[in-house]
Amino acid sequence: MIAELGLAALWLAAALAGLQLIAGALALTQRGAGLAGIVRPVAAVQGALALIAFACLIAVFATTDLSVKLVAMNSHSMKPLIFKIAGAWGNHEGSMLLWVTVMGVAGGFVALIEKRLPEPMLLATLAGQAFVSLGFYAFLLIASNPFERLFPVPEEGNGLNPLLQDLGLAFHPPTLYLGYVGLSVAFSFAIGALVTRQVGPAFARAMRPWVLGAWIFLTLGITAGSYWAYYELGWGGWWFWDPVENASLMPWLAATALLHSVSVLAARDALRAWTVMLGVVAFSMSMIGTFLVRSGILTSVHAFAVDPERGSFILALLAINIGGALTLFALRAGTVTEGERFAPVSREGALVFNNVMLSAILGIVLFGTLYPLVAEAMGAKVSVGPPYFNPMGALFAVPMLVVLAVGPMLRWRRDSFARIGKSLVIPAMLVGAGVIAMVAVGGVGLLPTLGFALALGLAWASVLPLKDRNLRRTPLPIWGMVLAHFGIAVSLFGMSCESAFSVEKLVAVKIGEATQVGPWQVKLDAVEPMAGPNWTALEARLLVRYGDHGKVVQIDPQSRNFWAPPQQTSESALLTRWNGQLYAVLGGEADAKSGASRWQLRLWWKPFVPLIWLGGLLIALGGVLALAGRVASDVRRIFAREKIAYRRGRMAQLDAEQQGERP
């Protein structure tokens, strides 16, 4: 019954999305102006119904209702409850329902709380949001019904991919989806602005919180996904340029450029066409990522292998949504006025330069991701990995980081480097000292050297915007900018040190034997069997010590065997210190027949690698501070406007009463 309730709610939500689209479009005409009043409530109810549908899906997974095909294919009665619930979005149909749910709820919030936009632009925005949602509703109801019943009912389910049975992956997909859907709202705002020809600061101020929120969630999602791959997959890397990793990176790059562009438009009434175009591109990248992950053309632990028919459906949605938006932009680009002008040496100029660099990096990642797929379709096998992405991306990332250090110190409209020259002395000295230090160490590549040096300079430069300010009165968005830029420096420092100084060792040792990796002494003390709720394992007891006089600490890597579905996984053991992380993975048993049994161990010492994810968290926290400051400012502005309106109304009422008392 719960499944039928969820399906009914999904059908009703789809119908209301259609009504929202039609009413919103007709309300923009003179004949349909009377329909304007129903668009907001319809959008709110549509979001509520989508939320009910997704809650029903979670309920059937939590209770392991094996009569629902999706549950039988992706769950098991012996799984822990948290992974039963996570199974609701750890599959193709459930993840797409999560997508439309968040999109519907976001549209409902726009309808309920957005008071700053002119009515025509808001109606066009809600109609655009309904148009995008309607395509996904059709996809779910026609090609990917998450509530389809299964007969006969199996005695037990297949279970969730063991690699996805992890707390990090329970929260990673929803975080990314919140980011993707935030970009869908920005896309709808851009469409609404183009339709009504009202691209200006008001449009940017309404769009900015959604862009900022989407960017925060994308940052958190990418950071969490990187750390999950690092500790769960057992290969010791934090980024591999996997196509599915790139599918989340590309929207983030576009959203970063859009975030800076929309801020310039909101504050200085410049970059109008650039902002609208980036709004379309950012959502386009999230749609392309959706197609890559769910079309079946990729083989990855992250990807959902689906049949070609579904992939064709998603490709058609991508062509309709993105092709239609680009066509509308081409038709209306001439009506988007230039906005205020500025000198090349100014804060706006620095933001434009870095947006161009971000767009170039986006193009590099997009080409490197799609080229192997196109080549394979033509019968050739091509592999594109770090040897392409790292140097090509660095060509644009290095000048971008330099301008990132300088830009926040420049004034709006017009400035000169001579004015800020003294402030740049210490960052420049730190960059030079970093290069000298890495060259003195020897054996370090060019990219880690540049990254290490730029991280030192950027860390200092990132706090310079606070110079000569009253810190108690400094706006939260300024604190957010400083913290986010400092987080970039922290991540860059961790990446550079990990790349330059990591030590790896693969050994086969007997019980009681010790080995050395970097500054760590590692002794295999025992290997013992373990049992979990839906797995068995061999667990190694490693006694490790830092240097010759450090305290002995125990870590326990495991080799797990899941039975639903059958799969073996490596559970790494991590030991974190202030200057890095020891990483250990247990392999198989060797020479067991000879009586001299040895166990394979794969060990890494990774200096300062935790800073990569600490920097990601700082970047996201900077976004949270900026969002809090912007929202608080908008709330104060709305209350001030309401207060003024109330006073004017009260004065008019008093005047009318006085007029009535006169003879």
C-alpha positions as CSV (number, residue, x, y, z in Angstrom):
1,M,0.0,0.0,0.0
2,I,2.9,2.4,0.7
3,A,4.3,1.8,-2.7
4,E,1.0,2.6,-4.3
5,L,0.7,5.8,-2.2
6,G,4.2,6.8,-3.4
7,L,3.3,6.2,-7.0
8,A,0.0,8.1,-6.7
9,A,1.9,11.1,-5.2
10,L,4.4,10.9,-8.0
11,W,1.7,11.0,-10.6
12,L,-0.1,13.9,-8.9
13,A,3.2,15.8,-8.6
14,A,3.9,15.3,-12.3
15,A,0.3,16.6,-13.2
16,L,0.9,19.7,-11.0
17,A,4.2,20.3,-12.7
18,G,2.4,20.3,-16.0
19,L,-0.3,22.7,-14.6
20,Q,2.5,24.9,-13.2
21,L,4.2,25.1,-16.6
22,I,1.0,25.9,-18.4
23,A,-0.4,28.4,-15.9
24,G,3.0,30.1,-15.5
25,A,3.4,30.5,-19.3
26,L,-0.2,31.7,-19.9
27,A,0.0,34.1,-16.9
28,L,2.7,36.0,-18.9
29,T,0.1,36.9,-21.5
30,Q,-2.7,39.3,-21.2
31,R,-5.4,36.7,-21.7
32,G,-4.0,34.4,-19.0
33,A,-3.1,37.0,-16.4
34,G,-5.8,35.6,-14.1
35,L,-3.9,32.4,-13.7
36,A,-1.0,34.1,-12.0
37,G,-2.5,33.5,-8.6
38,I,-2.4,29.7,-8.8
39,V,1.3,29.3,-9.8
40,R,2.8,29.7,-6.4
41,P,0.4,27.4,-4.5
42,V,0.7,24.7,-7.2
43,A,4.5,24.8,-7.0
44,A,4.4,24.4,-3.2
45,V,1.9,21.5,-3.4
46,Q,4.0,19.8,-6.1
47,G,7.1,19.9,-3.9
48,A,5.1,18.5,-1.0
49,L,3.8,15.6,-3.1
50,A,7.3,14.8,-4.4
51,L,8.5,14.7,-0.8
52,I,5.7,12.3,0.1
53,A,6.7,10.0,-2.8
54,F,10.3,9.9,-1.7
55,A,9.3,9.3,1.9
56,C,7.3,6.3,0.7
57,L,10.4,5.0,-1.1
58,I,12.4,5.3,2.1
59,A,9.7,3.5,4.0
60,V,9.6,0.4,1.7
61,F,13.4,0.2,1.9
62,A,13.5,0.6,5.7
63,T,10.9,-2.2,6.0
64,T,12.6,-4.3,3.3
65,D,9.4,-4.7,1.3
66,L,10.7,-7.3,-1.2
67,S,7.4,-7.1,-3.2
68,V,8.9,-3.8,-4.6
69,K,11.3,-4.7,-7.4
70,L,13.7,-1.9,-6.5
71,V,14.0,-3.1,-2.9
72,A,14.5,-6.7,-4.0
73,M,17.3,-5.6,-6.4
74,N,19.1,-3.3,-4.0
75,S,18.5,-4.3,-0.4
76,H,18.7,-7.3,2.0
77,S,17.0,-8.0,5.3
78,M,20.3,-8.5,7.1
79,K,21.7,-5.0,6.2
80,P,22.0,-2.4,9.0
81,L,19.1,0.1,9.0
82,I,21.2,3.0,7.8
83,F,22.3,1.2,4.7
84,K,18.7,0.0,4.1
85,I,17.7,3.7,4.0
86,A,20.7,4.7,2.0
87,G,19.7,2.0,-0.5
88,A,16.7,4.2,-1.4
89,W,19.1,6.5,-3.3
90,G,21.9,4.1,-4.0
91,N,20.4,2.9,-7.2
92,H,19.2,4.4,-10.5
93,E,15.5,4.9,-9.9
94,G,15.9,6.0,-6.3
95,S,18.5,8.6,-7.2
96,M,16.4,10.0,-9.9
97,L,13.4,10.3,-7.5
98,L,15.7,12.1,-5.1
99,W,16.6,14.5,-7.9
100,V,13.0,15.4,-8.7
101,T,12.1,15.5,-5.0
102,V,14.8,18.1,-4.2
103,M,13.9,20.0,-7.4
104,G,10.2,20.1,-6.4
105,V,10.9,21.2,-2.8
106,A,13.3,23.9,-4.1
107,G,10.7,25.2,-6.5
108,G,8.2,25.2,-3.7
109,F,10.5,27.3,-1.5
110,V,11.1,29.7,-4.4
111,A,7.3,30.1,-4.8
112,L,6.8,30.6,-1.0
113,I,9.6,32.9,0.0
114,E,10.8,34.8,-3.1
115,K,9.5,38.4,-2.7
116,R,12.2,40.4,-4.5
117,L,11.5,39.6,-8.1
118,P,8.9,41.3,-10.3
119,E,5.9,39.1,-10.7
120,P,6.4,38.3,-14.4
121,M,10.0,37.2,-13.8
122,L,9.0,34.9,-10.9
123,L,6.2,33.4,-13.0
124,A,8.7,32.7,-15.8
125,T,11.2,31.2,-13.4
126,L,8.6,28.9,-11.8
127,A,7.4,27.8,-15.3
128,G,11.0,27.1,-16.3
129,Q,11.5,25.0,-13.1
130,A,8.3,23.1,-13.9
131,F,9.5,22.4,-17.5
132,V,12.7,20.9,-16.2
133,S,10.9,18.9,-13.5
134,L,8.3,17.6,-15.9
135,G,11.0,15.9,-18.0
136,F,12.3,14.0,-15.0
137,Y,8.8,13.1,-13.9
138,A,8.2,11.6,-17.3
139,F,11.4,9.7,-17.2
140,L,10.5,8.2,-13.8
141,L,6.9,7.3,-14.7
142,I,7.7,6.0,-18.2
143,A,11.1,4.4,-18.0
144,S,12.2,4.1,-14.4
145,N,9.2,3.5,-12.0
146,P,10.7,3.2,-8.5
147,F,7.5,1.6,-7.1
148,E,7.2,-1.2,-9.6
149,R,5.9,-4.4,-8.0
150,L,7.6,-7.8,-8.3
151,F,5.8,-11.1,-8.6
152,P,6.5,-13.7,-7.3
153,V,8.0,-12.0,-4.2
154,P,11.5,-13.3,-3.6
155,E,12.5,-14.8,-0.2
156,E,15.5,-12.4,0.0
157,G,16.9,-9.4,-1.8
158,N,20.1,-9.0,-3.8
159,G,21.6,-6.4,-1.4
160,L,23.4,-3.2,-2.0
161,N,26.9,-3.0,-3.6
162,P,29.2,-3.5,-0.7
163,L,31.4,-0.6,-1.7
164,L,28.4,1.6,-1.2
165,Q,27.7,0.3,2.3
166,D,29.6,3.0,4.0
167,L,28.4,6.1,6.0
168,G,30.3,8.4,3.6
169,L,28.3,7.1,0.6
170,A,25.1,7.2,2.6
171,F,25.4,11.1,2.6
172,H,27.5,11.8,-0.4
173,P,24.9,11.4,-3.2
174,P,22.2,13.5,-1.4
175,T,24.8,16.3,-0.9
176,L,25.7,16.3,-4.5
177,Y,22.1,16.3,-5.6
178,L,21.3,19.3,-3.4
179,G,24.1,21.0,-5.4
180,Y,22.8,19.9,-8.8
181,V,19.3,21.0,-8.0
182,G,20.5,24.4,-6.7
183,L,21.9,24.9,-10.1
184,S,18.6,23.9,-11.7
185,V,17.0,26.8,-9.7
186,A,19.8,29.1,-11.0
187,F,19.0,27.8,-14.5
188,S,15.3,28.6,-14.1
189,F,16.2,32.1,-12.8
190,A,18.3,32.6,-16.0
191,I,15.5,31.4,-18.2
192,G,13.0,33.7,-16.4
193,A,15.3,36.7,-16.8
194,L,15.7,36.0,-20.5
195,V,12.0,35.5,-21.1
196,T,11.1,38.8,-19.4
197,R,14.2,40.6,-20.6
198,Q,15.0,41.7,-17.0
199,V,18.6,40.9,-16.4
200,G,19.9,43.1,-13.7
201,P,20.9,43.4,-10.0
202,A,17.5,42.3,-8.7
203,F,17.6,39.1,-10.7
204,A,21.2,38.5,-9.5
205,R,20.4,39.1,-5.8
206,A,17.5,36.6,-6.1
207,M,19.7,34.0,-7.8
208,R,22.8,34.4,-5.6
209,P,21.6,32.5,-2.5
210,W,20.7,29.5,-4.7
211,V,24.0,29.5,-6.5
212,L,25.9,29.9,-3.2
213,G,23.9,27.1,-1.6
214,A,24.5,24.8,-4.6
215,W,28.2,25.6,-4.6
216,I,28.4,24.8,-0.9
217,F,26.8,21.4,-1.3
218,L,28.8,20.5,-4.4
219,T,32.0,21.4,-2.5
220,L,31.0,19.2,0.4
221,G,29.9,16.4,-1.9
222,I,33.1,16.4,-3.9
223,T,35.2,16.5,-0.7
224,A,33.3,13.6,0.9
225,G,33.4,11.6,-2.3
226,S,37.2,12.1,-2.6
227,Y,37.7,11.0,1.0
228,W,35.4,8.0,0.5
229,A,37.3,6.8,-2.6
230,Y,40.6,7.3,-0.7
231,Y,39.9,5.1,2.3
232,E,37.3,2.7,0.8
233,L,38.7,1.6,-2.5
234,G,42.1,0.7,-1.1
235,W,44.3,2.2,-3.8
236,G,45.5,5.1,-1.7
237,G,44.6,7.9,-4.1
238,W,42.4,10.9,-3.5
239,W,41.6,11.8,-7.1
240,F,42.0,9.6,-10.2
241,W,40.2,11.8,-12.9
242,D,37.6,9.1,-13.2
243,P,34.8,10.2,-15.5
244,V,32.3,10.0,-12.7
245,E,34.5,12.1,-10.5
246,N,34.7,14.6,-13.4
247,A,31.0,14.5,-13.7
248,S,30.8,16.2,-10.3
249,L,33.8,18.5,-10.8
250,M,32.5,20.1,-14.0
251,P,29.4,21.6,-12.4
252,W,31.5,22.8,-9.5
253,L,33.9,24.6,-11.8
254,A,30.9,26.3,-13.6
255,A,29.2,27.1,-10.3
256,T,32.4,28.7,-9.0
257,A,32.5,31.0,-12.1
258,L,28.8,31.7,-11.8
259,L,29.1,32.5,-8.1
260,H,31.6,35.2,-8.7
261,S,29.8,36.6,-11.8
262,V,26.4,36.8,-10.1
263,S,28.1,38.6,-7.2
264,V,29.5,41.2,-9.5
265,L,26.1,41.7,-11.2
266,A,24.3,42.0,-7.8
267,A,26.8,44.5,-6.4
268,R,28.1,46.5,-9.5
269,D,25.5,45.8,-12.3
270,A,28.1,44.3,-14.6
271,L,28.7,41.0,-16.4
272,R,25.0,40.6,-17.3
273,A,25.3,38.3,-20.4
274,W,28.2,36.4,-18.7
275,T,26.0,35.6,-15.7
276,V,23.1,34.4,-17.7
277,M,25.3,32.2,-19.9
278,L,27.0,30.7,-16.8
279,G,23.6,29.9,-15.3
280,V,22.8,27.8,-18.4
281,V,26.3,26.2,-18.5
282,A,26.4,25.3,-14.8
283,F,23.1,23.3,-15.1
284,S,24.2,21.9,-18.4
285,M,27.3,20.4,-16.7
286,S,25.1,18.8,-14.0
287,M,22.8,17.3,-16.8
288,I,25.9,16.0,-18.7
289,G,27.1,14.4,-15.4
290,T,23.7,12.8,-15.0
291,F,23.8,11.4,-18.5
292,L,27.3,10.0,-18.0
293,V,26.5,8.3,-14.7
294,R,23.1,6.9,-15.7
295,S,23.3,6.2,-19.4
296,G,25.3,3.0,-19.1
297,I,28.2,4.2,-21.2
298,L,30.6,4.3,-18.2
299,T,31.8,1.4,-16.0
300,S,32.5,2.7,-12.5
301,V,31.6,1.9,-8.9
302,H,29.8,5.2,-8.9
303,A,27.9,4.6,-12.1
304,F,24.5,3.0,-12.5
305,A,24.5,0.7,-15.5
306,V,21.1,1.0,-17.1
307,D,19.7,0.0,-20.5
308,P,20.4,2.1,-23.6
309,E,16.7,3.1,-23.8
310,R,17.0,5.0,-20.5
311,G,20.2,6.6,-21.6
312,S,18.5,7.8,-24.8
313,F,15.7,9.3,-22.7
314,I,18.2,11.2,-20.5
315,L,20.1,12.3,-23.6
316,A,16.8,13.6,-25.1
317,L,16.1,15.5,-21.9
318,L,19.6,17.0,-22.0
319,A,19.1,18.1,-25.6
320,I,15.7,19.6,-24.9
321,N,16.6,21.5,-21.8
322,I,20.1,22.7,-22.7
323,G,19.4,23.1,-26.4
324,G,16.3,25.1,-25.7
325,A,18.1,27.3,-23.2
326,L,21.0,28.0,-25.5
327,T,18.6,28.8,-28.3
328,L,16.7,31.2,-26.1
329,F,20.0,32.8,-25.0
330,A,21.0,33.2,-28.7
331,L,17.7,34.8,-29.5
332,R,17.7,37.2,-26.5
333,A,21.4,37.9,-26.1
334,G,21.0,41.1,-28.1
335,T,18.5,42.4,-25.6
336,V,20.8,41.9,-22.6
337,T,22.5,45.2,-22.2
338,E,26.2,45.5,-21.4
339,G,25.9,46.9,-17.9
340,E,28.4,49.0,-16.1
341,R,31.9,49.2,-17.6
342,F,35.2,48.7,-15.6
343,A,38.9,48.9,-16.2
344,P,41.0,45.7,-16.7
345,V,42.9,46.4,-13.5
346,S,40.0,46.2,-11.1
347,R,38.3,43.7,-8.9
348,E,35.8,43.0,-11.7
349,G,38.7,42.5,-14.1
350,A,40.3,40.0,-11.8
351,L,37.0,38.1,-11.5
352,V,36.5,38.0,-15.3
353,F,40.1,36.7,-15.8
354,N,39.6,33.9,-13.2
355,N,36.2,33.1,-14.7
356,V,37.9,32.7,-18.1
357,M,40.5,30.4,-16.5
358,L,37.8,28.3,-14.8
359,S,36.0,28.0,-18.1
360,A,39.2,26.9,-19.8
361,I,39.7,24.2,-17.1
362,L,36.1,23.2,-17.5
363,G,36.7,22.7,-21.2
364,I,39.8,20.6,-20.6
365,V,38.0,18.4,-18.2
366,L,35.0,18.1,-20.5
367,F,37.1,17.2,-23.5
368,G,39.2,14.7,-21.5
369,T,36.1,13.0,-20.2
370,L,34.2,12.7,-23.4
371,Y,37.0,12.0,-25.9
372,P,37.6,8.4,-24.8
373,L,33.9,7.7,-25.1
374,V,33.8,9.2,-28.6
375,A,36.9,7.3,-29.6
376,E,35.5,4.0,-28.3
377,A,32.3,4.6,-30.2
378,M,34.5,4.8,-33.3
379,G,36.3,1.6,-32.5
380,A,39.4,2.9,-30.8
381,K,40.5,2.5,-27.2
382,V,41.9,5.6,-25.7
383,S,42.8,6.3,-22.0
384,V,42.9,9.9,-20.7
385,G,44.2,10.3,-17.2
386,P,46.6,12.4,-15.0
387,P,49.3,12.8,-17.7
388,Y,46.7,14.9,-19.6
389,F,44.6,16.5,-16.9
390,N,47.4,17.6,-14.5
391,P,49.6,19.6,-16.9
392,M,46.8,20.9,-19.1
393,G,44.8,22.0,-16.0
394,A,47.9,23.6,-14.5
395,L,48.4,25.9,-17.5
396,F,45.3,27.8,-16.4
397,A,45.2,27.0,-12.7
398,V,48.5,28.6,-12.0
399,P,47.7,32.1,-13.4
400,M,44.2,31.8,-11.8
401,L,45.8,31.2,-8.4
402,V,48.1,34.2,-8.8
403,V,45.1,36.5,-9.7
404,L,43.1,34.9,-6.9
405,A,45.7,36.2,-4.4
406,V,45.7,39.7,-5.9
407,G,42.1,40.2,-6.9
408,P,40.4,40.7,-3.5
409,M,42.8,43.6,-2.7
410,L,41.8,45.5,-5.9
411,R,39.1,48.2,-5.8
412,W,35.9,48.1,-7.9
413,R,35.8,49.8,-11.2
414,R,39.4,50.9,-11.5
415,D,42.7,50.4,-9.6
416,S,46.4,50.1,-10.1
417,F,49.0,47.5,-9.0
418,A,51.2,50.3,-7.7
419,R,48.7,50.9,-4.9
420,I,48.8,47.3,-3.6
421,G,52.4,46.6,-4.4
422,K,53.6,46.7,-0.8
423,S,51.0,44.3,0.3
424,L,52.2,41.7,-2.2
425,V,55.8,41.7,-1.0
426,I,55.4,39.0,1.7
427,P,53.3,36.7,-0.5
428,A,55.8,37.0,-3.3
429,M,58.7,36.2,-0.8
430,L,56.8,33.2,0.4
431,V,56.3,31.9,-3.1
432,G,60.0,32.3,-3.8
433,A,61.0,30.6,-0.5
434,G,58.7,27.7,-1.4
435,V,60.3,27.2,-4.8
436,I,63.8,27.4,-3.2
437,A,62.8,24.9,-0.5
438,M,61.4,22.3,-3.0
439,V,64.4,22.6,-5.3
440,A,66.7,22.2,-2.3
441,V,64.9,19.0,-1.3
442,G,65.5,17.6,-4.8
443,G,63.6,15.1,-6.9
444,V,60.3,17.0,-6.7
445,G,58.4,17.6,-9.9
446,L,57.4,21.0,-11.4
447,L,53.7,20.9,-10.5
448,P,54.2,19.9,-6.8
449,T,56.8,22.7,-6.6
450,L,54.5,25.3,-8.0
451,G,51.6,24.1,-5.9
452,F,53.6,24.2,-2.7
453,A,55.0,27.7,-3.4
454,L,51.6,29.1,-4.5
455,A,49.9,27.6,-1.5
456,L,52.3,29.5,0.8
457,G,51.7,32.8,-1.0
458,L,48.0,32.4,-1.3
459,A,47.6,31.5,2.4
460,W,49.1,34.9,3.4
461,A,47.4,36.9,0.7
462,S,44.0,35.4,1.5
463,V,43.9,37.2,4.9
464,L,45.0,40.6,3.5
465,P,41.4,41.8,2.8
466,L,41.0,41.9,6.6
467,K,43.9,44.4,6.9
468,D,42.9,47.8,8.4
469,R,39.3,46.6,9.0
470,N,37.4,46.5,12.2
471,L,37.1,42.8,12.6
472,R,34.0,42.9,14.7
473,R,32.2,44.9,12.0
474,T,33.6,43.1,9.0
475,P,30.6,41.6,7.0
476,L,30.2,37.9,7.1
477,P,30.6,37.6,3.2
478,I,34.1,39.1,3.6
479,W,34.9,36.5,6.3
480,G,33.5,33.8,4.0
481,M,35.7,34.9,1.1
482,V,38.8,35.0,3.3
483,L,38.1,31.5,4.7
484,A,37.3,30.0,1.3
485,H,40.5,31.4,-0.3
486,F,42.5,30.2,2.7
487,G,40.9,26.8,2.3
488,I,42.1,26.6,-1.3
489,A,45.6,27.3,0.0
490,V,45.3,24.6,2.6
491,S,44.1,22.0,0.1
492,L,46.7,23.0,-2.4
493,F,49.4,22.6,0.2
494,G,48.1,19.1,1.1
495,M,47.9,18.1,-2.6
496,S,51.5,19.2,-3.3
497,C,53.0,17.5,-0.3
498,E,51.1,14.3,-0.9
499,S,52.3,14.3,-4.5
500,A,55.9,15.2,-3.7
501,F,56.7,13.2,-0.6
502,S,54.4,10.1,-0.5
503,V,56.1,6.7,0.2
504,E,54.5,3.4,-0.9
505,K,55.6,-0.1,0.1
506,L,54.2,-3.5,-0.9
507,V,55.5,-6.3,1.2
508,A,54.7,-9.9,2.2
509,V,55.5,-10.5,5.9
510,K,55.2,-13.4,8.4
511,I,53.3,-13.0,11.7
512,G,55.7,-11.2,14.1
513,E,57.8,-9.6,11.3
514,A,58.2,-5.8,10.9
515,T,58.9,-3.5,8.0
516,Q,59.5,0.2,7.5
517,V,57.5,2.8,5.4
518,G,58.7,6.4,5.6
519,P,59.2,7.2,9.3
520,W,56.9,4.4,10.5
521,Q,57.9,0.9,11.8
522,V,55.0,-1.6,11.1
523,K,54.8,-5.0,12.7
524,L,52.3,-7.7,11.8
525,D,51.1,-9.0,15.2
526,A,48.2,-11.3,14.1
527,V,45.6,-12.0,11.5
528,E,42.2,-13.1,12.9
529,P,38.7,-13.8,11.6
530,M,35.9,-11.3,12.2
531,A,32.2,-11.3,11.6
532,G,29.8,-8.4,10.9
533,P,26.1,-8.0,10.3
534,N,26.3,-9.1,6.7
535,W,30.0,-9.9,6.2
536,T,32.9,-11.9,7.4
537,A,36.5,-10.7,7.4
538,L,40.1,-11.4,8.1
539,E,41.5,-8.6,10.3
540,A,45.2,-7.8,10.6
541,R,46.5,-6.4,13.9
542,L,49.3,-4.1,13.1
543,L,51.5,-2.5,15.8
544,V,53.0,0.7,14.4
545,R,55.4,3.2,15.8
546,Y,56.6,6.6,14.6
547,G,60.4,6.8,14.5
548,D,62.5,5.0,17.1
549,H,60.9,6.3,20.2
550,G,57.3,6.8,19.4
551,K,54.4,5.2,21.2
552,V,53.2,1.9,19.8
553,V,49.7,2.1,18.3
554,Q,47.4,-0.6,17.0
555,I,45.6,-0.3,13.6
556,D,43.4,-3.0,12.1
557,P,42.9,-3.2,8.3
558,Q,40.5,-5.8,7.1
559,S,39.7,-7.9,4.0
560,R,35.9,-8.4,4.0
561,N,33.7,-10.9,2.3
562,F,30.1,-9.8,1.8
563,W,27.5,-12.4,0.9
564,A,24.6,-10.2,-0.4
565,P,25.8,-9.7,-3.0
566,P,29.0,-11.8,-2.9
567,Q,32.0,-9.5,-3.1
568,Q,35.4,-9.0,-1.4
569,T,36.5,-5.5,-0.3
570,S,39.5,-4.0,1.4
571,E,38.9,-1.9,4.5
572,S,41.9,0.3,4.9
573,A,43.2,1.4,8.3
574,L,44.3,5.0,8.7
575,L,46.4,6.6,11.4
576,T,46.5,10.4,11.3
577,R,49.2,12.6,12.8
578,W,49.7,16.3,12.5
579,N,52.2,15.9,9.6
580,G,50.4,13.2,7.6
581,Q,48.7,9.8,7.5
582,L,49.8,6.2,7.6
583,Y,47.6,4.1,5.3
584,A,47.5,0.3,5.5
585,V,45.7,-2.3,3.4
586,L,45.6,-6.1,4.0
587,G,46.0,-8.3,1.0
588,G,45.9,-12.0,0.5
589,E,47.8,-14.9,2.1
590,A,51.0,-16.0,0.2
591,D,53.0,-19.2,0.5
592,A,50.4,-20.9,2.6
593,K,51.1,-24.4,1.2
594,S,54.8,-24.2,1.9
595,G,54.2,-23.8,5.6
596,A,55.9,-20.3,5.7
597,S,52.7,-18.3,5.4
598,R,53.1,-14.6,4.6
599,W,50.5,-11.9,4.4
600,Q,50.6,-9.1,1.8
601,L,50.5,-5.6,3.2
602,R,50.3,-2.4,1.2
603,L,51.5,0.6,3.1
604,W,51.7,4.3,2.4
605,W,53.0,7.3,4.3
606,K,51.3,10.4,3.0
607,P,52.6,13.7,4.4
608,F,50.0,16.3,5.1
609,V,47.3,14.5,3.0
610,P,44.5,15.3,5.5
611,L,44.9,19.0,4.6
612,I,43.3,18.2,1.2
613,W,39.9,17.5,2.9
614,L,40.4,20.0,5.7
615,G,40.8,22.7,3.0
616,G,37.6,21.4,1.3
617,L,35.7,21.8,4.5
618,L,37.1,25.3,5.0
619,I,36.1,26.3,1.5
620,A,32.5,25.1,2.2
621,L,32.5,26.8,5.6
622,G,33.5,30.0,3.9
623,G,30.5,29.6,1.6
624,V,28.2,29.0,4.6
625,L,29.4,32.3,6.2
626,A,28.9,34.2,3.0
627,L,25.4,32.7,2.6
628,A,24.5,33.5,6.2
629,G,25.6,37.1,5.6
630,R,23.7,37.5,2.4
631,V,20.5,36.0,3.8
632,A,20.7,38.1,6.9
633,S,21.2,41.2,4.7
634,D,18.3,40.3,2.5
635,V,16.1,39.7,5.5
636,R,17.0,43.1,7.0
637,R,16.3,44.7,3.6
638,I,12.9,43.1,3.4
639,F,11.9,44.0,7.0
640,A,13.1,47.6,6.4
641,R,11.0,47.8,3.2
642,E,8.0,46.3,5.0
643,K,8.5,48.8,7.8
644,I,8.6,51.7,5.5
645,A,5.5,50.5,3.7
646,Y,3.7,50.1,7.0
647,R,4.6,53.6,8.1
648,R,3.4,55.0,4.8
649,G,0.2,53.2,5.0
650,R,-0.3,54.3,8.6
651,M,0.4,57.9,7.7
652,A,-2.1,57.7,4.9
653,Q,-4.7,56.2,7.2
654,L,-4.1,59.0,9.8
655,D,-4.4,61.6,7.0
656,A,-7.6,60.1,5.9
657,E,-9.0,60.1,9.4
658,Q,-8.0,63.7,9.9
659,Q,-9.7,64.7,6.7
660,G,-12.8,63.0,7.8
661,E,-12.9,64.9,11.2
662,R,-12.7,68.3,9.5
663,P,-16.1,70.1,9.0
